[in-house]
Amino acid sequence: MAPAPSGFSFSTPMGGSSFSFAPQGGQSSSGSSSFSFGSSSNPFPPKSTTAITTITNPPQEANGMDEDGDEQEVEVEVEVLHLQPAAYPKGDKRKWKSSGRTINAVTSPVGGEVASWITKKPSSNPNEPSTLSEPSLSLSDRTIFFASLSSLPDPLVQLYTESHLLFTSLQQIVAESHSRRLPSVGLEKIAEAWDKRGNLVGADGLLGPPDAETVIHMRRLADLYLDQLGELKSSQDVDVELRARFTTSYNILNLAGVLYLPADGKGEGLVGEEILDWVNDVDPAPDNSQGNEIMSIQNPWEHPLFFPYISRCILRGFQLPAASFLRSLSKHPNSLISKLSSLLAQHLSIFPRSTEERWRVDLDFLQAHKSWLAKFRAELMNFTQGKQKGQWFGEDRYKSIESDFRVVIELMEGKPQRILEEASDWKEALGAWGILVDVDMRRDHLPEIMAMILDKIPVDTTISEDAIQSALCSADIIKALMGCYDIDIWLSSHLGDLLDKLELIPDDEERFEIPLRDHFLLEYTEILQNNPKYSAFWRVICDYLNYAGQEGRNRLKSHIMRISISLDGDAQQAKKKHADGGMDVEQDGEDGTGMLSKGIEEAVRLLDEVRAACGEFKLEEEFKVISQILASKLIRKGEFGMAASMSMMAGDGWALSRIAERILDSYITDGDEEFLRLVDTLPPTLLSEAPTALAELQTQLDPTSGLPDLPATSALSIFASRLTFLSEFRDYLLFLHQGARDRAASKLVGLLTSGIAPVGIWAVLLVESIDLLEDSDILFSSNETFELLRVLEEVKVNSSFAKQDYLEQLIQYLQRLSKNDNNKKMGYEDGYKKLDQVRLALARNLARSLVGGFDSPF
């Protein structure tokens, strides 16, 4: 039997990171995801290349099937991709494997996608080739399968995109707070301090937790996070499982806001009512329909849930509904029961709450509650008149209802033991504690109170949400964040960021190599990068990496240099090719041109955004590298104008020189029309500033060496001669086209005598001068002719030992001119003959200029 395919997995790595939260040697609880080429029992959805089905998977088989090809069920659940077309029908896996086939795969470096294909299984004998028992190839054998388990649904994309703005706003608010709190002068006098890692703490690290104003702003941003989650969890278009995830994140983040981001920014006030509101929001109780059912019968107190419902109302802070239920006992045949119920209902209806507006300060409320409790106990003692337990209502048959009344009374009195007995879970107990037991409960009291509650009502650790919420209430920040990490990396990243700003995350050097917040942010950015829509998140990823410590900054430099910018239109051509069924289709008309133009516009816009991001994050060197890479690609594509712009951004003078040489080569091989077209694509400022830069170059000479004394980074100045030559040579050609032959002749002499022309083009320019030298008008003076003779002599002498440097471009030039002459093959001898023609033309022009021209002595 062939071994199960290995070497890649669709599952997200949990324990293989160098930053591990699990004990060393621990077994990961997450099973590996797998895929299958066999047909699924579930029908494939229409118009879909893959159907994702969640099934159970045995550990010994990678595709979730037994030896007979049947699916098995075990405890570990994994995600399986059923890829189309199926390689074998269900139940034929054994036959397929015995045919000598296996699976190979390769993962995309970005996007998290996997390409897999069916191939021959390696032979057991390395000296023998691989063979197939069934050599006929099916459709699946000729198919490359593309799959991804890291695709993000639209609701998550919406959350990740919108929350990014809030995240960056939070960083700016905290940074402004630090600037406001730091002294405006004398920062150098701040005493140096070292953290537990031995790192020097900057001035910001010495400020401590944020001030009240900053906490208020942070609370507002946390509320905006909650608004986004609330909108998503209430949307009917969101998948049920994803909606549950949003709900869990909402509840946890809401509790963290209540506990650690008080609305007043200080957190010194009472917290009982806020916690109770959170409990009622997370787990609404009691059920209104149940209350209506109880009150609908003739004698509501006869319903078995009558008193439990009253107790639940009191625990949840609904005193008025509880009083309404108790008043129904006024019709009870026992007058003592009716009297006691009226007494309890009266006191419940005036139960003081800290949220009432009549209290000016917390002390007024505390005194009012103390007075209420004393009055309630006095009137209750007056009612019982010292009667023993079981004797309140005089008859034995009312002992059970007396016990129910005692429960209600003890809840109203706020007896801790009764609260813990009646509460359904720790959350309900904590919510009731702050309004019944300890009405003066503050945030600092919560760890101690939680310890008492959890001692009697343990947390169900199988419910991750409960464990996280109890950890937050117990001020166990690390445990809470680790639980959030298991539920949702977005939650752990953003909650960790908020708590880190409050300096609530302890520094645990033994378990964590980098700060916990930074680790979560880095993990979150990996999620964004490892999905097919990563290109839409590039700016989001940049911001998160920028604020993820030094490691994040290092990754930011690598990330921003790998953003795909298709300035050459490759992406648009690929899309067009794909849309046409994989065939190269020529794009003609306005549609093809418009599509390509739109693609270029998008690429330029992306480039501007990348440049702005590099400037914001102080990554100027990285942008220079990006510009150099793009310039190289554009040069290879022949897009010299845009390549020149990118080279200017990169300060890459060598690239500018290479562009100038390529454009000049176009004149040699393709003629003046192509040369003028390419020159016109160059940025106008590049050509207009070149002569000025050249003048600077010529004036800034080192007195000892006579060489330019310019900074190495002044690329435009160093290579100004090449650019100036392009500009001047373009003017020469334009003068010829316009018939201004005298100006063309003057420009040609200037090109050869100013030192800006490359030596390879000298011979070409000399040949160009023949037509002007033979003009009926004398266009060159004797001095200019002597200069041309000097250049000609230098070319002939130097070409004797460096033919390729001085004559190669002339040969190509002559080859282009000879295309109309039976395409004759040109060589160096032809070049020398042409130079002899130049010498003859110069001699005749010299004689004309001396005898009959403006240099004539007669």
C-alpha positions in Angstrom: 0.0 0.0 0.0 1.3 3.4 -0.9 2.1 5.7 2.0 -0.3 8.5 2.7 0.7 11.7 1.0 2.7 14.0 3.3 4.8 17.1 3.0 2.0 19.7 3.2 -1.1 20.3 5.2 -4.1 22.6 4.9 -4.3 23.1 8.7 -3.1 26.3 10.3 0.1 25.5 12.3 -0.4 25.8 16.0 2.6 24.3 17.8 5.4 24.7 15.3 6.1 28.4 15.9 9.2 29.4 17.7 6.8 31.4 20.0 4.9 28.6 21.7 2.5 29.0 24.5 2.1 25.2 25.1 4.5 23.3 27.4 7.5 21.8 25.6 6.8 18.3 24.4 3.0 18.8 24.6 0.8 17.2 22.0 -1.1 19.6 19.8 -4.9 19.1 20.1 -5.6 20.3 16.7 -5.9 17.7 14.0 -4.4 18.1 10.6 -6.7 19.1 7.8 -6.6 16.9 4.7 -8.0 16.6 1.3 -9.4 13.9 -0.9 -9.6 13.3 -4.6 -12.3 10.8 -4.1 -15.9 11.6 -4.8 -17.8 13.0 -1.8 -21.1 11.6 -0.6 -22.4 15.2 -0.5 -23.2 16.8 -3.9 -20.9 19.5 -5.1 -22.4 23.0 -5.2 -23.0 24.3 -8.7 -20.4 26.6 -10.4 -17.8 25.8 -7.8 -14.4 24.1 -8.3 -14.2 22.9 -4.7 -16.7 21.8 -2.1 -15.7 22.1 1.5 -17.1 19.5 3.9 -16.3 19.0 7.5 -16.0 15.3 8.4 -14.2 13.2 11.0 -10.8 11.8 10.0 -8.8 8.8 11.3 -5.2 9.5 12.2 -3.7 6.8 10.0 -5.2 8.0 6.8 -4.6 11.4 5.3 -7.9 11.5 3.3 -10.4 10.4 5.9 -11.0 6.9 4.4 -10.3 3.4 5.5 -8.6 0.7 3.4 -11.9 0.1 1.5 -12.3 3.7 0.7 -15.1 4.3 3.3 -15.1 7.3 5.6 -14.4 6.6 9.2 -15.6 8.7 12.2 -13.3 9.5 15.1 -13.2 12.2 17.7 -10.9 14.6 15.9 -12.7 16.8 13.4 -10.8 18.1 10.4 -11.7 20.0 7.2 -11.5 18.0 4.0 -11.5 19.4 0.5 -13.2 17.3 -2.1 -11.5 18.4 -5.3 -13.1 18.1 -8.7 -12.9 16.2 -11.0 -12.8 13.2 -8.6 -9.8 10.8 -9.2 -11.8 7.7 -8.1 -15.4 7.0 -7.1 -16.2 6.5 -3.5 -15.0 3.0 -2.4 -12.3 2.7 -5.1 -9.4 4.2 -3.2 -7.6 0.9 -2.9 -7.7 0.4 -6.6 -6.5 3.9 -7.3 -3.6 3.6 -5.0 -2.6 0.2 -6.4 -2.4 1.7 -9.9 0.9 3.4 -8.9 -0.5 6.9 -8.5 0.2 9.4 -5.8 -0.2 13.1 -5.1 2.3 16.0 -5.3 1.7 19.5 -4.1 3.3 22.9 -3.9 2.2 25.9 -1.7 2.1 29.5 -2.8 4.5 31.7 -1.0 1.7 34.2 -0.5 -2.1 33.7 -0.3 -2.1 30.3 1.4 -3.2 28.5 -1.7 -2.1 25.0 -2.6 -1.7 23.5 -6.1 -1.8 19.7 -6.2 -1.7 17.2 -9.0 -1.7 13.4 -9.5 1.6 11.8 -10.5 3.4 8.5 -10.6 4.5 7.0 -7.3 8.3 6.6 -7.1 9.4 3.1 -7.8 10.6 1.0 -4.9 13.7 0.2 -7.0 15.6 3.4 -7.7 17.1 1.8 -10.9 13.6 1.2 -12.4 11.3 3.9 -13.8 7.9 4.5 -12.3 5.1 2.8 -14.0 1.3 2.7 -13.9 -0.7 -0.4 -13.9 -3.5 1.5 -15.8 -1.6 3.8 -18.1 -4.8 5.4 -19.6 -5.1 8.9 -18.2 -8.4 10.2 -16.8 -9.4 13.9 -16.6 -8.2 14.1 -13.0 -4.7 12.9 -14.1 -4.4 15.8 -16.4 -5.7 18.4 -13.9 -3.9 20.8 -11.6 -6.1 21.3 -8.5 -6.1 24.7 -6.7 -7.4 24.9 -3.2 -7.3 27.1 -0.2 -8.6 26.7 3.4 -7.5 30.2 4.4 -10.0 32.2 2.4 -11.7 34.8 4.4 -15.5 35.2 4.2 -16.9 38.7 3.4 -18.0 39.5 7.0 -14.5 38.9 8.2 -13.0 41.0 5.4 -15.4 43.8 6.5 -14.4 43.5 10.1 -10.7 43.4 9.4 -10.9 46.4 7.1 -13.1 48.6 9.3 -11.4 47.8 12.6 -8.0 48.7 11.0 -9.0 52.3 11.1 -9.9 52.1 14.7 -6.6 50.4 15.5 -4.5 53.1 13.9 -6.6 55.8 15.6 -5.9 54.2 18.9 -2.1 54.2 18.3 -2.3 57.9 17.4 -4.3 58.8 20.4 -1.9 57.1 22.8 1.1 58.6 21.0 -0.5 62.1 21.3 -1.1 61.4 25.0 2.6 60.5 25.5 3.6 63.7 23.7 1.2 65.7 25.9 2.4 64.2 29.1 6.1 64.4 28.4 7.9 67.7 29.4 8.4 70.0 26.4 12.1 70.5 27.3 14.8 68.7 29.2 14.1 65.2 27.8 17.8 64.5 28.1 17.6 64.9 31.8 15.0 62.1 32.3 16.7 59.4 34.3 17.5 56.3 32.5 15.6 53.2 33.4 15.9 49.6 32.5 13.1 47.0 32.1 13.1 43.4 33.2 14.6 42.3 29.9 17.6 44.6 30.4 16.5 47.0 27.7 16.7 50.8 28.1 13.2 52.2 28.6 12.5 55.3 26.6 10.7 58.4 27.9 7.4 56.9 27.0 8.0 53.9 29.1 8.5 56.0 32.2 5.1 57.6 32.0 3.0 54.7 33.4 -0.6 54.0 32.5 -2.5 56.5 30.4 -4.4 59.4 32.0 -8.1 59.6 32.4 -8.7 61.6 29.2 -6.8 59.0 27.1 -8.8 56.1 28.8 -12.0 57.9 27.8 -10.9 58.0 24.2 -9.9 54.4 24.3 -13.3 53.4 25.7 -15.0 55.2 22.8 -12.8 53.3 20.3 -13.6 50.0 22.1 -17.3 50.9 21.8 -16.8 51.3 18.1 -15.2 47.9 18.0 -18.3 46.6 19.7 -20.6 48.4 17.2 -18.8 46.6 14.3 -19.1 43.2 16.1 -22.7 44.0 17.0 -23.7 44.8 13.5 -22.1 41.5 12.2 -23.5 39.3 14.9 -27.0 40.6 14.2 -26.8 40.2 10.5 -28.8 37.4 9.0 -26.5 37.0 6.1 -23.6 35.8 8.3 -23.0 32.1 8.7 -24.3 30.6 11.9 -20.9 29.5 13.1 -19.3 32.8 12.2 -22.1 34.7 13.9 -21.5 32.7 17.1 -17.8 33.7 16.9 -18.8 37.4 16.6 -21.1 37.0 19.5 -18.4 35.5 21.7 -15.9 38.2 20.7 -18.5 40.9 21.4 -19.3 39.5 24.9 -15.6 39.3 25.9 -14.7 42.7 24.5 -17.7 44.2 26.2 -16.7 42.8 29.5 -13.1 44.0 29.1 -14.4 47.5 28.4 -16.6 47.5 31.5 -13.8 46.3 33.8 -10.7 48.0 32.4 -12.0 51.0 30.3 -14.3 52.9 32.7 -16.5 55.6 31.1 -15.1 58.2 33.4 -11.5 57.2 32.7 -10.7 56.6 36.3 -12.6 53.6 37.4 -13.1 54.7 41.0 -16.9 54.4 41.0 -19.2 51.6 41.7 -19.1 48.8 39.2 -22.0 46.5 40.3 -24.7 47.9 38.0 -22.3 47.8 34.9 -21.5 44.1 35.5 -25.1 43.2 36.1 -26.0 44.9 32.8 -23.3 42.9 31.1 -24.6 39.7 32.6 -28.2 40.4 31.5 -26.9 41.2 28.0 -24.8 38.0 27.7 -27.4 35.7 29.3 -30.9 37.2 29.4 -33.0 35.9 32.3 -35.7 35.3 33.5 -37.8 34.4 30.5 -40.7 36.8 29.9 -42.9 34.1 28.4 -42.4 32.0 31.5 -43.5 34.9 33.7 -46.6 35.4 31.6 -47.4 31.7 31.8 -47.2 31.9 35.6 -49.4 34.9 36.0 -52.0 33.6 33.6 -53.3 31.0 36.0 -55.9 31.8 38.7 -53.6 31.3 41.6 -50.1 32.1 40.4 -48.4 31.0 43.7 -49.5 27.5 43.0 -47.2 27.3 39.9 -44.0 25.4 40.8 -41.8 28.1 39.3 -43.5 31.0 41.1 -40.9 31.6 43.8 -37.9 30.5 41.7 -39.0 33.1 39.1 -39.1 35.8 41.8 -35.7 34.8 43.0 -34.3 35.0 39.5 -35.8 38.5 39.1 -34.1 39.7 42.3 -30.8 38.2 41.3 -31.0 39.9 37.9 -31.9 43.3 39.4 -35.6 43.3 38.3 -37.1 44.3 41.6 -40.2 45.8 40.2 -41.3 42.6 38.4 -40.5 40.6 41.5 -42.7 43.0 43.6 -45.5 42.6 41.0 -45.4 38.9 41.4 -45.4 39.1 45.2 -48.5 41.4 45.2 -50.4 38.6 43.5 -50.3 36.9 46.9 -52.5 39.6 48.3 -55.4 37.2 47.3 -54.0 34.4 49.3 -56.4 32.9 51.8 -53.8 33.1 54.6 -53.8 36.7 55.8 -50.2 36.4 57.1 -48.9 35.3 53.8 -50.8 38.2 52.2 -49.3 40.6 54.7 -45.8 39.4 54.3 -46.0 39.5 50.5 -47.2 43.1 50.6 -44.3 44.0 53.0 -41.7 42.5 50.6 -43.3 44.0 47.5 -43.3 47.4 49.2 -39.6 47.2 50.0 -38.6 45.8 46.7 -40.4 48.6 44.9 -38.3 51.2 46.7 -35.0 49.2 46.5 -32.2 51.8 46.0 -30.1 51.5 42.9 -26.8 53.3 42.3 -27.9 54.3 38.7 -30.7 56.6 40.0 -30.1 60.2 39.2 -31.0 61.4 42.7 -27.6 60.5 44.1 -25.1 63.3 43.9 -22.2 61.1 45.0 -21.8 57.4 45.8 -21.9 58.1 49.5 -25.5 59.3 49.2 -26.5 56.0 47.6 -24.6 53.9 50.2 -26.3 55.7 53.1 -29.7 55.3 51.4 -29.1 51.5 50.9 -28.0 51.1 54.5 -31.1 52.9 55.7 -33.3 50.8 53.4 -31.8 47.6 54.7 -32.2 48.6 58.4 -35.8 49.6 57.8 -36.6 46.4 56.0 -35.1 44.2 58.7 -36.9 46.2 61.4 -40.3 45.8 59.7 -39.6 42.1 59.0 -38.7 41.5 62.7 -41.9 43.3 63.7 -43.8 40.9 61.4 -42.2 37.7 62.7 -42.4 38.9 66.3 -39.7 36.4 67.2 -41.5 33.4 65.8 -39.4 30.3 65.3 -38.6 28.8 61.9 -41.7 27.1 60.5 -44.1 29.0 62.7 -44.5 32.2 60.7 -47.9 31.4 59.2 -49.2 29.3 62.1 -50.0 26.1 60.1 -47.7 23.2 59.1 -49.0 23.1 55.6 -47.4 26.5 54.9 -43.9 25.5 55.9 -42.8 25.1 52.3 -44.0 28.5 51.3 -42.3 29.9 54.4 -39.1 28.4 53.1 -39.6 30.1 49.7 -40.2 33.4 51.5 -37.0 33.0 53.5 -35.1 32.6 50.2 -36.6 35.8 48.9 -35.8 37.6 52.2 -32.2 36.4 52.3 -31.7 37.5 48.7 -33.1 41.0 49.6 -30.8 41.1 52.6 -27.8 40.2 50.4 -26.6 37.2 52.3 -23.6 35.7 50.3 -24.4 32.1 51.0 -27.9 32.4 49.7 -26.7 34.3 46.6 -24.2 31.5 45.8 -26.9 28.8 46.3 -29.5 30.4 44.1 -27.3 31.7 41.3 -27.3 29.5 38.2 -23.6 30.2 37.4 -20.7 32.4 38.5 -21.7 35.3 36.2 -25.2 35.5 37.8 -23.6 35.4 41.2 -21.2 38.2 40.3 -23.9 40.3 38.8 -26.1 39.9 41.9 -23.1 40.5 44.3 -22.7 44.1 43.3 -26.3 45.1 43.9 -27.3 42.8 46.8 -24.2 41.7 48.8 -21.5 44.4 48.4 -23.2 47.5 47.0 -19.9 49.4 47.4 -18.1 47.0 45.1 -15.3 48.6 43.1 -13.1 47.2 40.3 -10.2 46.6 42.7 -12.5 44.3 44.7 -13.2 41.9 41.9 -10.3 39.4 42.2 -11.1 38.8 45.8 -14.8 38.5 45.2 -14.2 36.2 42.2 -12.1 33.9 44.4 -15.0 33.5 46.8 -17.5 32.9 44.1 -15.4 30.4 42.1 -14.7 28.5 45.3 -18.4 27.6 45.4 -19.3 27.8 41.7 -16.4 26.6 39.6 -16.1 27.7 36.0 -16.9 25.2 33.3 -13.5 25.0 31.7 -14.9 23.2 28.7 -16.6 26.5 27.6 -13.8 28.7 26.4 -15.9 31.9 26.6 -16.6 31.3 30.3 -13.0 30.6 31.1 -11.9 33.9 29.4 -14.6 36.0 31.1 -13.8 34.6 34.5 -10.1 35.3 33.9 -10.8 38.9 33.0 -12.9 39.3 36.2 -10.1 37.7 38.2 -7.5 40.1 36.6 -5.7 37.1 35.1 -4.8 38.9 31.9 -2.5 36.3 30.4 -5.0 33.5 30.8 -7.7 35.6 29.3 -5.6 36.6 26.2 -4.5 33.1 25.7 -8.1 31.9 25.7 -8.9 34.7 23.2 -6.1 33.5 21.0 -7.7 30.1 20.8 -11.1 31.5 19.9 -10.2 34.3 17.4 -6.9 35.9 16.6 -8.6 39.2 15.8 -10.0 39.4 19.3 -6.7 38.5 21.0 -4.8 41.1 18.9 -7.1 44.0 19.5 -8.0 43.2 23.1 -4.3 42.6 23.8 -3.5 46.0 22.2 -6.0 47.8 24.5 -4.8 46.0 27.6 -1.2 46.7 26.7 -1.9 50.4 26.4 -3.2 50.2 29.9 0.0 48.4 31.0 -2.0 45.5 32.3 -0.1 42.7 30.5 2.7 41.5 32.8 6.2 40.9 31.4 6.8 37.1 31.5 10.3 36.5 30.3 10.2 32.8 31.0 7.3 32.1 28.7 7.5 34.8 26.0 10.4 36.0 24.0 8.6 39.0 22.7 5.8 41.0 24.2 2.5 39.1 24.1 0.7 42.0 22.3 3.4 42.0 19.6 3.1 38.3 19.1 -0.7 38.5 18.6 -0.3 41.3 16.1 2.3 39.3 14.1 0.1 36.3 14.1 -2.8 38.4 12.9 -0.8 39.8 10.1 0.1 36.3 9.0 -3.6 35.5 8.8 -4.1 38.5 6.5 -1.1 37.6 4.4 -1.9 33.9 4.0 -5.2 34.2 2.2 -6.0 34.8 -1.5 -7.3 38.4 -0.8 -4.0 39.4 0.8 -3.3 42.1 -1.8 -6.4 44.0 -0.5 -4.9 44.1 3.0 -1.4 45.3 2.1 -1.9 48.7 3.8 -3.6 47.1 6.7 -0.7 44.7 7.2 1.7 47.6 7.1 0.1 49.4 9.9 -0.2 46.4 12.2 3.5 45.4 11.5 4.6 49.0 12.1 3.1 48.9 15.6 4.3 45.4 16.5 7.6 46.2 18.0 11.0 45.7 16.4 10.1 42.3 15.0 7.1 43.9 13.3 9.3 46.6 11.8 11.7 44.0 10.4 8.8 42.2 8.8 7.3 45.4 7.5 10.5 46.1 5.5 10.2 42.6 3.9 6.4 42.9 3.4 6.4 46.3 1.7 9.1 45.2 -0.8 7.0 42.2 -1.9 3.8 44.1 -2.9 3.0 43.3 -6.5 2.9 46.5 -8.6 2.2 45.7 -12.3 3.3 48.8 -14.0 4.0 46.9 -17.2 0.5 45.6 -17.6 1.3 41.9 -17.1 -1.5 41.4 -14.7 -4.1 42.8 -17.0 -2.8 40.7 -19.9 -2.9 37.6 -17.7 -6.5 38.4 -16.6 -7.5 38.8 -20.3 -5.8 35.6 -21.2 -7.6 33.7 -18.4 -10.9 35.2 -19.4 -10.4 33.9 -22.9 -10.0 30.3 -21.8 -6.2 30.3 -21.5 -5.5 31.4 -25.1 -3.5 34.5 -26.1 -6.1 36.7 -27.7 -5.1 40.0 -29.3 -6.7 42.9 -27.7 -8.0 45.4 -30.3 -10.3 48.3 -30.2 -11.2 50.5 -27.4 -12.1 47.7 -24.9 -8.6 46.1 -24.8 -6.8 49.5 -24.7 -9.2 50.8 -22.1 -8.7 47.7 -19.9 -4.9 48.0 -20.1 -5.0 51.7 -19.5 -7.2 51.2 -16.4 -4.8 48.6 -15.2 -1.9 51.0 -15.5 -3.8 53.7 -13.7 -4.5 51.3 -10.8 -0.9 50.3 -10.7 0.3 53.9 -10.7 -2.2 54.7 -7.9 -0.9 51.7 -5.9 2.7 52.9 -6.5 1.7 56.3 -5.1 0.2 54.6 -2.0 3.3 52.5 -1.5 5.5 55.6 -1.8 3.3 57.4 0.7 3.5 54.4 3.1 7.3 54.2 2.8 7.5 57.9 3.6 5.2 57.5 6.6 7.0 54.5 8.0 10.5 56.0 7.2 11.3 53.2 4.7 13.0 55.4 2.1 15.7 52.9 1.4 13.1 50.2 0.8 11.3 52.3 -1.6 14.5 53.0 -3.5 14.9 49.2 -3.8 11.2 48.9 -5.0 11.8 51.6 -7.6 15.0 49.9 -8.8 13.2 46.6 -9.2 10.3 48.2 -11.1 12.7 50.2 -13.2 14.5 47.0 -14.2 11.3 45.3 -15.2 10.1 48.3 -17.2 13.5 48.6 -19.0 13.2 44.9 -20.0 9.7 45.7 -21.3 10.8 48.7 -23.2 8.8 51.2 -21.1 11.7 53.6 -20.8 9.7 56.7 -19.8 8.1 55.1 -16.7 11.4 53.3 -16.0 13.2 56.7 -16.0 10.7 58.0 -13.4 11.3 55.0 -11.2 15.0 55.4 -11.5 14.8 59.0 -10.5 12.7 58.0 -7.4 15.4 55.4 -6.6 18.3 57.8 -7.3 19.7 55.1 -9.5 22.0 56.9 -12.0 23.2 53.6 -13.5 19.7 52.8 -14.5 19.2 56.2 -16.0 22.4 55.7 -18.0 21.2 52.2 -19.1 17.9 53.8 -20.3 19.8 56.4 -22.2 21.9 53.8 -23.9 18.8 51.7 -24.8 17.1 54.7 -26.3 20.2 55.6 -28.2 20.4 52.0 -29.5 16.8 52.4 -30.8 18.1 55.1 -33.1 20.9 52.8 -34.3 18.6 49.9 -35.0 15.2 51.4 -35.7 15.7 54.9 -36.9 14.9 58.4 -35.9 11.1 58.0 -35.5 11.4 55.3 -32.9 14.1 57.3 -31.1 11.9 60.5 -31.0 9.0 58.4 -29.7 11.0 57.0 -26.9 12.6 60.3 -25.9 9.1 61.9 -25.7 8.1 59.3 -23.1 10.8 60.5 -20.7 9.7 62.9 -18.0 10.0 66.4 -19.3 11.8 67.6 -16.1 14.4 64.9 -16.6 15.5 66.3 -19.9 15.0 69.9 -19.0 17.1 69.7 -15.9 19.9 67.6 -17.5 21.8 70.6 -19.1 21.7 72.5 -15.9 23.0 69.5 -14.0 25.7 69.1 -16.6 26.7 72.7 -16.1 27.0 72.1 -12.4 29.1 69.0 -13.1 31.5 71.0 -15.3 31.9 73.8 -12.7 32.5 71.5 -9.7 35.8 70.0 -10.6 38.4 68.8 -8.1 41.5 71.0 -8.5 44.0 68.2 -8.1 42.4 65.4 -10.3 40.3 67.5 -12.6 37.4 65.1 -12.0 33.9 66.1 -10.8 33.8 66.6 -7.1 30.1 65.7 -6.5 28.4 63.6 -3.9 28.0 59.9 -4.8 24.2 60.2 -4.3 23.8 62.9 -6.9 22.9 60.4 -9.7 21.3 63.0 -11.9 24.4 65.1 -11.9 26.8 62.2 -12.5 24.8 60.9 -15.5 23.6 64.3 -16.7 25.9 64.0 -19.8 24.0 60.9 -21.0 20.6 62.6 -20.5 21.9 65.9 -22.0 23.1 64.0 -25.1 19.6 62.5 -25.6 18.1 66.0 -25.4 20.6 67.6 -27.7 20.4 64.7 -30.2 16.6 64.9 -30.3 17.0 68.6 -31.1 19.4 67.7 -33.9 16.9 65.3 -35.5 14.0 67.8 -35.1 16.1 70.5 -36.9 16.7 68.0 -39.8 13.0 67.2 -40.0 12.1 70.9 -39.9 14.7 71.8 -42.7 16.8 73.9 -40.4 20.0 72.3 -41.7 22.3 75.0 -40.5 21.1 74.6 -36.9 21.4 70.9 -37.3 25.0 71.2 -38.4 25.8 73.4 -35.4 24.1 71.0 -33.0 26.1 68.0 -34.5 29.4 69.8 -34.0 28.4 70.6 -30.4 27.5 66.9 -29.8 31.0 65.8 -30.9 33.0 68.5 -29.3 31.3 69.0 -25.9 32.2 65.5 -24.6 28.6 64.4 -23.8 28.4 61.9 -26.7 29.3 58.3 -25.9 32.4 57.2 -27.8 30.4 54.4 -29.5 28.2 57.0 -31.3 31.0 59.2 -32.6 31.4 57.3 -35.8 27.7 57.3 -36.4 27.5 61.1 -35.9 30.5 61.5 -38.3 28.6 59.5 -40.9 25.5 61.6 -40.2 27.6 64.7 -41.1 28.2 63.5 -44.7 24.9 64.7 -46.0 25.4 68.1 -44.3 28.9 68.4 -45.5 27.8 67.8 -49.1 25.0 70.4 -48.9 25.0 73.1 -51.5 25.4 75.6 -48.7 28.5 75.7 -46.6 27.2 74.7 -43.2 30.5 74.1 -41.3 33.2 76.6 -40.8 36.9 75.7 -41.2 37.3 75.5 -37.5 34.3 73.2 -37.1 35.7 71.1 -40.0 39.0 70.8 -38.3 37.3 69.7 -35.1 35.4 67.0 -37.0 38.7 65.9 -38.6 40.2 65.6 -35.1 37.3 63.4 -33.9 37.6 61.3 -37.1 41.3 60.7 -36.5 40.7 59.8 -32.9 38.0 57.2 -34.0 40.3 55.7 -36.6 43.3 55.4 -34.3 41.4 54.0 -31.3 39.4 51.6 -33.4 42.6 49.9 -34.5 42.7 48.3 -31.0 39.1 48.7 -29.8 37.0 48.0 -32.9 33.9 47.0 -30.9 33.9 50.1 -28.7 34.3 52.5 -31.6 32.8 50.8 -34.7 30.1 48.3 -33.4 27.3 50.9 -33.4 28.4 52.2 -36.8 28.1 48.7 -38.2 24.6 48.3 -36.8 23.7 51.7 -38.2 25.0 50.8 -41.6 23.1 47.5 -41.4 19.8 49.4 -40.9 20.6 51.6 -43.8 21.4 48.6 -46.0 18.0 46.9 -45.5 16.8 48.5 -48.7 19.9 47.3 -50.5 19.3 43.5 -50.5 20.0 43.4 -46.8 23.7 43.3 -47.3 25.8 42.0 -44.3 28.0 44.8 -43.0 31.4 44.4 -41.3 34.3 46.4 -40.0 35.7 46.9 -43.5 32.5 48.6 -44.5 32.8 50.8 -41.5 36.3 51.9 -42.4 35.2 52.6 -46.0 32.4 54.8 -44.6 34.8 56.7 -42.5 37.0 57.3 -45.6 33.9 58.9 -47.2 33.6 61.1 -44.1 37.2 62.1 -44.5 36.7 63.0 -48.2 33.5 65.0 -47.4 35.4 66.9 -44.7 38.3 67.7 -47.1 35.9 69.0 -49.7 34.1 71.1 -47.1 37.3 72.5 -45.7 38.4 73.6 -49.2 35.0 75.1 -49.9 35.0 77.0 -46.6 38.5 78.3 -47.1 38.0 79.3 -50.8 34.4 80.4 -51.1 32.9 80.2 -47.7 32.8 82.6 -44.7 36.3 81.5 -43.8 37.8 82.6 -47.2 40.7 85.0 -46.9 39.8 86.6 -50.2 
